[in-house]
Amino acid sequence: ITAWSLDARADEAVVLGEPGRLTQDLMQKFSPTISRDGSKAAFIAFGGVQGLKSEVRIKDLRTGQETVFPLQGYSLGGTVLSPDGTHLAYRDNVGGQSRTSLLSPGASSGRELCVECEILDLFPDNESAVIAAGPGKLGKMDLRTGSIGPLLEVEEGILDADLSPDGKWIAWLGSRPDGGVVFRISPVDGLPGDTRSAVGLAEADH
């Protein structure tokens, strides 16, 4: 398992050339994430012959420079780069607990945000994050204080969510009790439980 890149004109759904590996070493790669401006990518590298080795890496896609931050335990996911590529949220499993931390510019290690939580996306101001807050619920976490307020509450279970580049809309994938799925977008400034403002994009029965 590794991470690859491919040139594309995304707005035209056109890919260009051949895919290339983001990194050449033999460690397995998980949870790739890319900044919205396309300047940086990050991922988890996992492996080790003599013992467990897990690290989070940030790669500057313009210069090719790769920065490595060793993890205390291990992780196979949870990496989220901010839109401008300056901040990185990541998970680390320590003492049997999943801990989410935030790596800020100039820091040599991450600052722990929460335990047994999942950050899905970062707002463009780098001051807040979208967090999974329970079945059918999304919260907005203040990254300075750690406080969490309501963001979205729906009848479906929320499988994934992603902010628009301006942070004003959130796209979410929901699971219905009958096994079907829905894909919708909702305004961030709407009422948490107001599904009338949600825009349906697609539905499927499985």
Secondary structure in CASP SS format (residue, H / E / C, confidence):
PFRMAT SS
TARGET T0000
AUTHOR 0000-0000-0000
METHOD secondary structure of the structure
MODEL  1
I C 1.00
T C 1.00
A C 1.00
W E 1.00
S E 1.00
L E 1.00
D E 1.00
A E 1.00
R E 1.00
A H 1.00
D H 1.00
E H 1.00
A C 1.00
V E 1.00
V E 1.00
L E 1.00
G E 1.00
E E 1.00
P E 1.00
G E 1.00
R E 1.00
L C 1.00
T C 1.00
Q C 1.00
D C 1.00
L C 1.00
M C 1.00
Q E 1.00
K E 1.00
F E 1.00
S E 1.00
P E 1.00
T E 1.00
I E 1.00
S C 1.00
R C 1.00
D C 1.00
G C 1.00
S C 1.00
K E 1.00
A E 1.00
A E 1.00
F E 1.00
I E 1.00
A E 1.00
F E 1.00
G E 1.00
G C 1.00
V C 1.00
Q C 1.00
G C 1.00
L C 1.00
K E 1.00
S E 1.00
E E 1.00
V E 1.00
R E 1.00
I E 1.00
K E 1.00
D E 1.00
L C 1.00
R C 1.00
T C 1.00
G C 1.00
Q C 1.00
E E 1.00
T E 1.00
V E 1.00
F E 1.00
P E 1.00
L C 1.00
Q C 1.00
G C 1.00
Y E 1.00
S C 1.00
L C 1.00
G C 1.00
G C 1.00
T C 1.00
V E 1.00
L E 1.00
S C 1.00
P C 1.00
D C 1.00
G C 1.00
T C 1.00
H C 1.00
L E 1.00
A E 1.00
Y E 1.00
R E 1.00
D E 1.00
N E 1.00
V E 1.00
G C 1.00
G C 1.00
Q E 1.00
S E 1.00
R E 1.00
T E 1.00
S E 1.00
L E 1.00
L E 1.00
S C 1.00
P C 1.00
G C 1.00
A C 1.00
S C 1.00
S C 1.00
G C 1.00
R E 1.00
E E 1.00
L E 1.00
C E 1.00
V E 1.00
E C 1.00
C C 1.00
E C 1.00
I E 1.00
L E 1.00
D E 1.00
L E 1.00
F C 1.00
P C 1.00
D C 1.00
N C 1.00
E C 1.00
S E 1.00
A E 1.00
V E 1.00
I E 1.00
A E 1.00
A E 1.00
G E 1.00
P C 1.00
G C 1.00
K E 1.00
L E 1.00
G E 1.00
K E 1.00
M E 1.00
D E 1.00
L C 1.00
R C 1.00
T C 1.00
G C 1.00
S C 1.00
I E 1.00
G E 1.00
P E 1.00
L E 1.00
L E 1.00
E E 1.00
V C 1.00
E C 1.00
E C 1.00
G E 1.00
I E 1.00
L E 1.00
D E 1.00
A E 1.00
D E 1.00
L E 1.00
S C 1.00
P C 1.00
D C 1.00
G C 1.00
K C 1.00
W E 1.00
I E 1.00
A E 1.00
W E 1.00
L E 1.00
G E 1.00
S E 1.00
R C 1.00
P C 1.00
D C 1.00
G C 1.00
G C 1.00
V E 1.00
V E 1.00
F E 1.00
R E 1.00
I E 1.00
S E 1.00
P E 1.00
V C 1.00
D C 1.00
G C 1.00
L C 1.00
P C 1.00
G C 1.00
D C 1.00
T H 1.00
R H 1.00
S H 1.00
A C 1.00
V E 1.00
G E 1.00
L E 1.00
A E 1.00
E E 1.00
A E 1.00
D C 1.00
H C 1.00
END
